[in-house]
Amino acid sequence: MKDIEQKMTKVEARTVKGCQDLFPEDMIPRKKVIRDIEAVFEKYGFLPIETPALEHLETLLGAGGEETNKELFRLESPEGEPIALRFDMTVPFARLLAQYPDKLKTPFRRYACGPVWRADKPGPGRFRQFTQFDIDAAGSESVAVDAEIVAIMTEVMRAVGVEDFTVLVNNRKVVDALLYGHNVRCPARHRHVLRVVDKLAKVGLENVRLELGEGRIDESGDPIPGVKLDAETIDGLLAFLAIKADTRRGIVDAMAAALPPGEQTTSALAEMEELASSLDALGVDEKHAVFSPSLARGLDYYTGPVFETILPNAPEFGAVMGGGRYNQLVARFLDEPIPCTGMSVGLDRLVAALQHTGVVLAAKTTVQALIMTLGNVPVAEAMRTAAELRKNGIRTEVYFGAKRSLKAQLSHADRFAIPVAVILGEDELAKGMVSVKDLMAGKQQRADIADHDAYRQAGKTAQVTIPRSDLVDSVKSLVGDLT
C-alpha cells in the first residue's frame, strides 16, 4: 500500500513550455562565447552591472510597445504589488540611471548578461526564456558613440570566429522623414508601419505590402490587421526600402534623392553622414557595416540609429545582435532625459548559429586529464596526483565511479571526450612510475582499423609509462595550449 501511495505522489519531470535545459555540451561553448564577447566589451570601456530579473510592472509596461505589453510575464509580490519578469535588459538599465544619479554619473558604459522573458509563441530556436548580453552607453547624443556600437558588433563577430556577417545600419529619423513625407503622421499608425517593416526579412515583400494595406491572413488562418495605407504611399515606401548602393555614402546620396525636403530630412541625413564618417575613422569596412533603408527594429523606444547583425550563411536564425539609440527612455523616470545607445547579443540564437555553421564545436567537458586507478591504489594517492596537476594549471578529475575496471574508467573518459588519462597502478607506483595515455591520439590511430589485435595494439602505442616526477610535463605536452 505504501509503495502504491509513493507511486501516486510522484511528480512528473518536465520543462515549462518555452524554456530549455542546458547541458554541459551546451554550456561549455556558450561560456566561451560569453568570455570572448566580454573581452571586446571591456576593451571599449564597458563595465559590468547586474539588475534583478523582477521589475515593478509600471517600469516595464509601455516601454517596448503594445506587442511587448502582451508578452510580459506578470506576477504579484508577497506584498501584493504588481511586478513582472523583465523582457529585455535595456529598460532596467534606464530605471537604474534614474534611480542612482549620484552613483551612475554620465557618461557611463555598462554591460550585462542574463535571462529575459517574453510570453511569445515558442518555436524552433525561439524560447520564452532566453539570454541577452547587452552593452549600453549613457550620456552622449553623439552619433560617434553609435558608430562605436557598430564597430563593437563587428569585433564581437570576429572574436567568436565569424568572418561572413553583415551589420545592417539605419536611422529611425530617416524612416520618420519618409513617413511624414507620405503624410503618415498619426503616432499609432507610424508605430504600426515600423512594426510591419521590421518583419520584412521574416515574412517577405508581398506580405509586408498586404499588411501596409488592408491586411492579410497568416499561415494559421488568423487575420493580421493592415495599416490601411493607399497604394501610392505603399509603393513609395517599398521603393525607398529597396534602395541599394555599393557604399554607405552611396546609400545616403540615394536617400537624399528619395526623401522629401524638410527639416526632418536634413537632420536625418546629417546623422547618417556623420555615422558614415565615424565608421570610416574607426576602420569599419563597407562589407561588414552596410547602410540598409529597410531596417526598422520593432521596439517603440528607438529614436535614432538602429542596427542588427545577420549571418548570410545562416539566414534562418535571423538577427543575432541588434540595438539602437533611445534618447527618451530614461525620461519615463526623470524630467531630464538621458541620451543612450546600445545593443544586445541574442546569446541563444548566436550560439545556435555558430554551432550550425561549425564555427563553435560542441564540447562535453572542460576536464583535460582523468585520474584512473588500478588495483589497491589508495584514494589519497589519486587525490595527491590530481592536486599536483591542478596546481600546474591542468583541469583534472579523479574517477570515483562505482565500476572500477579499466574498461569502465576509459568508457567514462570517452563519453566526455577527456583527452588524457593518468593511470595509477600498484606495480607502477611501487617503482615510482605512472602511465599516461593520449586518448585522442589513440582514437585517431584506431579509427580505420578493423582487425581486433591490431586495434588493441594501436591503442597501446598512445600510452607511455614514465617516472612519476615527469608526470606534469608529460600531461602538459599532451594538452598543449588547452591549459
ABEGO torsion letter per residue (X at the ends): XAAAAAAAABBBBBBBBGBBBBBAAAAAAAAAAAAAAAAAAAAAGBBBBBBBABBBAAAABGAAEAAAAAABBBBBBAAGBBBBBBABAAAAAAAAAAABAAABBOBBBBBBBEBBBBBBBBBBGBBABBBBBBBBBBGBABAAAAAAAAAAAAAAAAAAGBABBBBBBBBAAAAAAAAAAAGBABAAAAAAAAAAAAAAAAAEAAAAAAAABAEBBBAAGBBBBBAGBBAAAAAAAAAAAABBBABAAAAAAAAAAABBBEAAAAAAAAAAAAAAAAAAAAGBBAAABBBBAABAEABAABABBBBBBBBAABAAAEBABBEEBBAAAAAAABABBBBBBBBBBBAAAAAAAAAAAGABBBBABABABBBBBBEBBBAAAAAAAAAAAAAAGBBBBBBABABABAAAAAAAAAAAGBABBBBBBAAAAAAGBBBBBBAAAAAAAAAABABAAAAAAAAAAABBBBBAAAAAAAAAAAAEAAX
